[in-house]
Amino acid sequence: MEFFNQSKEHKKSLPKRAYVPWNEIDDAILLRMHKCKIAKTRMVCFFERSVGAINSRIKKLTEEM
């Protein structure tokens, strides 16, 4: 039962849009924010995703260019 409670708590701590696929509009906004040097903390709040998700997506998008 303890394991169940731990995993339930873990789910509560995930950002609202964790694991939701990125779309083209979000990608464009993210790249613009990155180019304008908007703070990652603001991006996290705007996209409702983790810092790791933001960093990974920026890396993926900038490597494709």
Secondary structure as GFF3:
##gff-version 3
##sequence-region A 1 65
A	DSSP	alpha_helix	2	13	.	.	.	ID=ss1
A	DSSP	alpha_helix	24	35	.	.	.	ID=ss2
A	DSSP	alpha_helix	40	47	.	.	.	ID=ss3
A	DSSP	alpha_helix	51	64	.	.	.	ID=ss4
###
